[in-house]
Structures are given as C-alpha cells and as structure tokens.
Amino acid sequence: MLWYGGDHNPEQWPPEVWEQDAELMRAAGVTLVTVGVFSWAELEPEPGRFRFEWLDRVLGSLHDAGVGVCLATPTAAPPPWFAMAHPDAMPVRADGTPVAHGSRDTYCVCAPAYQEAAARITRAVAERYARHPALRLWHVHNEYGTWCHCDHVAAAFRRWLRDRHGTLEALNEAWTTAFWSQRYAAWDQITPPRATQYLPNPSQVLDFRRFLSDAMLGHFLAQKAVLRELSPGVPVTTNFAFGSWVPVDPWRWAAEVDVVALDHYPGDRGTAAEEVAFAADLARGWAGGRQWLLMEQAAGVVYTGPRMLAKRPGEITLHSLSHIARGSAGAMFFQWRASRGGAELWHGGMVPHAGPDSRVHREIQELGRLLPSLAELRTRGPVSIGARAAILWDAQSWWALEAPAFPSSELRYLDAVRQAHRVLWHAGVPVDFAHAGQDLSAYDVVIVPSLYLIGDADAGRLAAYVDGGGTLVVSYFSGIADEHARVRLGGYPGALRDLLGVRADEFLPLDTPVPVRLDGGPHATGTVWSERLEPRGASVIGAYTGGDLAGLPAVTRHVVGAGQAFYVSTRLDDTAYGHVLTTAGLSPSPVPHGVELIRRRGAGEDWLFALNHSPGPRTLPADGTDAFTGARISGPVTLPPRGHTVLRVRQEGQETATKASGGEGANG
C-alpha cells in the first residue's frame, strides 16, 4: 500500500481525542502517521526518567485502527531542563549571540552534552518500541539545519578541516589566505566564519557549510546505528527541508538514508503546481531512481510569506498525485490535526480547526479512497518517468553563490535551475535531476544552469559526455571557480571554455533588459547578466542586438566529437530559453494547455497521470484502463477543472496520449 497520513501530535490533545483521531484516520484511509517528532519533554520530563505510558496507549490505538507508525526520535526539540542544565549546548549565532530555549531546533549538534542526551533518548525509545507491531519506519530528528558558531563547533570544524585538507599549507592555498593577511600558522587560529568587520572569506564560508552538512550527517548516523542495532530491518530516514538556510547536501546524505524523505511547501499559489513538480523531480534525483517519500506538505493552504492562501478545491489531490507520479511512495502532510495553540497554530491540518465537517477534510477523505487503487506502485522497483533530459543540481554551487560581493546580487543559482525546470515543465518534457559526477550517458540532453563551482574531474566527465554524443546546454556563470571557490584564470567560462568553444574576457551585469536575436527564434530579451564573448570554434546562434554588446554572440553552439555544447551567456526570457532547448533537441509535447502528463514507467505497462491544473475542462485522447474504476477507456477523456485521471497504459512506443485538443504546449 501507499503511505498516506501525516504528523500526529497526540501530546497536544487530551486522551479522548486520541481515540477519535484513530477512528477518523481509519475512515480517511490513513495508513501511516509520524509520531513523537517534538515530544522529548513528554517522553523524558527529567534527565534519565522516561514516561512512555501515554505513547504506549497512542500506538496501541493506532495499531488497532490499522494505522502504521513512523516513529520519530525527538531530538530536534530538546526540553527546557536540557537548556538549563547545559547552556553551552545552546546554539550561538555568528555575531556571538547565544540562542535561548523557547522554540524548536535549539541545540548545538557538536556539543557533547547534546550528543549524549540525543543518544540516550534515542536508545530509550528504540528499546521500548523496536518490536511494536505498528512500527513501519524510523524518523530521525526533523529537518536538520540548525547553525551554530560556538567553541564546540570551532573544535569540530578544525578536526574536519584537518581531514579535508591534511596540512595548514594546503588549507592556506585552498582558502587564498594570503589575501588580507589571513594566513594561518596554527590550527587553533581557525574559527567558524563568525561576524567580522567586512566581507568574510568565501572559501572558509563554503567549507563551513560543507562541515555543517557532515556534522549533522554524523548526528544522524549515530542515531541510525542505535536504531539498526535494536530493530534491524526497519527502514530509517530523516526529512530533508528545502531552502537556502539548509546546510545539508542531499547527494551526500542520500546513500545513508533508507528512504529519501522530502518536506515541500510551495511558496506561490499561482506557481504551486510547477513548484511541486520541481521538488518531486529533485527528490527522485537524490534518491537515485529509488522510491522516495513526500514526508510533509500542507493540507489546505499555501504559505506565501505575507499570507496563507487556501488551496483551491482539488489541489490537495493534484499535488499529492504529482508527487506519487514522480516516485513518491505516498503522500504525507504536516499535520494530522491543526493545533489549537503554540507557534504553528495556524499551520494547516488534515483535520482543520473546523473539524472533520470541512472542505479540506472531505478532500483528504476522497484522496484516501483513491490511493488504494495505486497500491501497486508501492511495490515497484526503480522509478522512471522516461526522461531524456537531465538538469545538473549542485547544492555547493548554490551555497557558494549565496556569499556577498559577486558582480551582481541577482546571480541566484536557484533562479537559474528553476527556470530550466519550469520551461521544460510547461513544454511537457519530462526531466531528471543529476550531478556532474554520475554517468550521464542515458540522457540525450544535459542542462547545466549556473554551475559556478566545478572540479577538474567533473569538467572532464562533461567533456566526455559531449564527445560521446551527448548535448550539453550550459547557462551563464558556469565553470567559473574550482571546488575551493577560487576563480579559474585565463578567461570565462573557466573550466568549460574549451568544451564550449568560447572565451569571455569581461562580465557585463545588466541593470536593464537587452534585446537578443536568435536564429529562427522569437524576439528575445536578456536580463541579469551578459558577457563579452568571443567564439573559439563555436558557431553563433544568437546575438545581442542592443546595449554595449550589440552584434556580439549571446548564444553559441560548439560541435565536439559526436556531440554538441550550447552556451547561453545571459538570462533569456522563458520563451527564448525554450527555443534554445528545442534547438538542442527537446521538443514540446502537444497536450492541452494547463494539463500535466506524467508517465511513470512500469514492467510491461506504464501509469499515465493526467492532472488538469486549469480552471476549465480539458479534453485529451486516451487508450488504457482507468486505475480507479477498472473501466476500459478508448477515446476522448474530459478532465473537469482541477480534475485528474490515472490510466494503466501500454509501454511507450504504443502511444496513448498524443495530439490533444484545446491548445498548444503542456502544463499551461
């Protein structure tokens, strides 16, 4: 069966509500709930004294209702007694300000007292529940990401730097410490990048984020070892959060979790569908084609920052199905019941404040009735959506570009990656995420958005991919620096100059749009960035027609061996960028405007998810079996506004949904 449910926080409610919740979950088709994420103070009210009776009762009622449990270690929220006993284990900000208890995530992951306390509560929970019949999955911690700059961190950072660089001489070279008299003569002179007079050393900042990722991974692995010892065979995971504040590199972590788990909250209701697709494709990439799990999403709202906007009717189901189509083993939410108090009392719930007699909960019930028809997807092997294209994702380039003092503050890595994915999503072209160190030969086209950092080995792999017949599309500000964030000399785009057949000797950041003419393409504009580009073997397929670069190349193509490499030296508008991708071999799919089609590959047959994100009906031809009703369908299918269908269809090559009525281009 698919996992369906969400975070359940019974400690917030009286016991009579626990029984009601178990019955409501049974009625809604819930199969899994996450319990205990923030319950440390309830489980260990005093150091070494444990109180499990309440949790025994909760897990028993869930098991009786047929609901499985994803049991969490509660280490993301230490209780008040811990903060009082161990003030040195509280996080310290870069400016030296200690952070007081009073919220979640208030700990230093490197503090010995915190590590000991976390190990103790983890072992106690595991000893109590390792063989509980409701246990399905272990959930370690929650959304790793708490920064700290204290002395415990400083000592651990130095040890990590010794392991990474070996000698002080190597570190000084990697960090270019000759600049501003920063050369270190002893390891104990090195601190975390704390608040300083002016700009920090970017190489130090980058290494510190790498260190934090590894330090948090070490904390996860310590808990995983305890859980594995006491409950071998039960999968162990933690939930990845997504944001520029998160110092976790999922590529590095993915091999250590049994299930890649993602928390995802779109930030704009108007673009929520494309944001969901982006996050789900990214999670599938991190998982390396394994099934993964959507651990958290909001049940009824979109958090935009200034306000919480209600999801429109049907969108809870559409977003959940989009994740499942892209490889999620289910659909989970935060949280089951909306809180009546506390810091997140206005966070949505599967049971909102209005209770089960509400639009949101009725849609939750309807989704619960649909998902058993897709249960076969839970037992499938590797997940594929038949992508011929891949986008390179590199968290460390993202981190590096977060530093200050770049030539333009508008050089944002995530913007470049999202544009590549967005353009392909609207064109109906399926895409995977990949990294430069993996085998890319299965992809016809690989897109490289603003890959600021790249080592020599990875640059060589990209060159070999193109030489072997692949197509590379590289966007501005790629190949600029090595893995230590040192600029590569000799002209831009640095490590990729020869592969792309171009050289730039000057950057010209843009404060106003400039026109660009593309061969055979639409009128185009370039924003954010431009470069004084000289072809060195590449042919010009687009030129600037205004501004200081009028007449100079904007987009180029270089034939290398059996393949080709494109370079886009400015941020084109989406239409023009789509034209470049079409020229590279990625043609739009002819499906109705506003309809998203995802073909999840199977053994002998595929599952075709058709999701209508538009406010009007959409019609498309189909030939397959309705996964929900079992009815055979051959002919036009009309999707209602924000409606959906899932068909079991023959393998690709015997097409089921081709030319469709109602508009040009996919996904709106």
C-alpha positions, 0 to 999 in steps of 0.5 A: 500500500501507499503511505498516506497520513501525516504528523500526529501530535497526540501530546497536544490533545487530551486522551479522548481525542486520541481515540477519535483521531484513530477512528477518523484516520481509519475512515480517511484511509490513513495508513501511516502517521509520524509520531513523537517528532517534538515530544522529548519533554513528554517522553523524558520530563527529567534527565534519565526518567522516561514516561512512555505510558501515554505513547504506549496507549497512542500506538496501541490505538493506532495499531488497532485502527490499522494505522502504521507508525513512523516513529520519530526520535525527538531530538530536534526539540530538546526540553527546557531542563536540557537548556538549563542544565547545559547552556553551552549546548545552546546554539550561538549565532555568528555575531556571538549571540547565544540562542535561548530555549523557547522554540524548536531546533535549539541545540548545538549538534557538536556539543557533547552534552547534546550528543549524549542526551540525543543518544540516550533518548534515542536508545530509550525509545528504540528499546521500548518500541523496536518490536511494536507491531505498528512500527513501519519506519524510523524518523530521525530528528526533523529537518536538520539545519540548525547553525551554530558558531560556538567553541564546540563547533570551532573544535569540530570544524578544525578536526574536519578541516584537518581531514579535508585538507591534511596540512595548514599549507594546503588549507592556506592555498585552498582558502587564498589566505594570503589575501588580507593577511589571513594566513594561518600558522596554527590550527587553533587560529581557525574559527567558524566564519563568525561576524567580522568587520567586512566581507568574510572569506568565501572559501572558509564560508563554503567549507563551513557549510560543507562541515555543517552538512557532515556534522549533522550527517554524523548526528544522524548516523549515530542515531541510525546505528542505535536504531539498526542495532535494536530493530534491524530491518526497519527502514530509517530516514530523516526529512530533508527541508528545502531552502537556502538556510539548509546546510545539508547536501542531499547527494551526500546524505542520500546513500545513508538514508533508507528512504529519501524523505522530502518536506515541500511547501510551495511558496506561490499559489499561482506557481504551486503546481510547477513548484511541486513538480520541481521538488518531486523531480529533485527528490527522485534525483537524490534518491537515485531512481529509488522510491522516495517519500513526500514526508510533509506538505500542507493540507489546505493552504499555501504559505506565501510569506505575507499570507496563507492562501487556501488551496483551491478545491482539488489541489490537495489531490493534484499535488499529492498525485504529482508527487506519487507520479514522480516516485513518491511512495505516498503522500504525507502532510504536516499535520494530522490535526491543526493545533489549537495553540503554540507557534504553528497554530495556524499551520494547516491540518488534515483535520482543520480547526473546523473539524472533520465537517470541512472542505479540506477534510472531505478532500483528504477523505476522497484522496484516501479512497483513491490511493488504494487503487495505486497500491501497486506502485508501492511495490515497484522497483526503480522509478522512471518517468522516461526522461531524456533530459537531465538538469545538473543540481549542485547544492555547493554551487548554490551555497557558494553563490549565496556569499556577498560581493559577486558582480551582481546580487541577482546571480541566484543559482536557484533562479537559474535551475528553476527556470530550466525546470519550469520551461521544460515543465510547461513544454511537457518534457519530462526531466531528471535531476543529476550531478556532474559526477554520475554517468550521464550517458542515458540522457540525450540532453544535459542542462547545466544552469549556473554551475559556478563551482566545478572540479577538474574531474567533473569538467572532464566527465562533461567533456566526455559526455559531449564527445560521446554524443551527448548535448550539453546546454550550459547557462551563464556563470558556469565553470567559473571557480574550482571546488575551493571557490577560487576563480579559474584564470585565463578567461570565462567560462573557466573550466568549460571554455574549451568544451564550449568553444568560447572565451569571455574576457569581461562580465557585463551585469545588466541593470536593464533588459537587452534585446537578443536575436536568435536564429529562427527564434522569437524576439528575445530579451536578456536580463541579469547578466551578459558577457563579452564573448568571443567564439573559439570554434563555436558557431553563433546562434544568437546575438545581442542586438542592443546595449554595449554588446550589440552584434556580439554572440549571446548564444553559441553552439560548439560541435565536439566529437559526436556531440554538441555544447550550447552556451547561453551567456545571459538570462533569456526570457522563458520563451527564448530559453525554450527555443534554445532547448528545442534547438538542442533537441527537446521538443514540446509535447502537444497536450492541452494547455494547463494539463500535466502528463506524467508517465511513470514507467512500469514492467510491461505497462506504464501509469499515465497521470493526467492532472488538469491544473486549469480552471476549465475542462480539458479534453485529451485522447486516451487508450488504457484502463482507468486505475480507479474504476477498472473501466476500459477507456478508448477515446476522448477523456474530459478532465473537469477543472482541477480534475485528474485521471490515472490510466494503466497504459501500454509501454511507450512506443504504443502511444496513448496520449498524443495530439490533444485538443484545446491548445498548444504546449503542456502544463499551461 
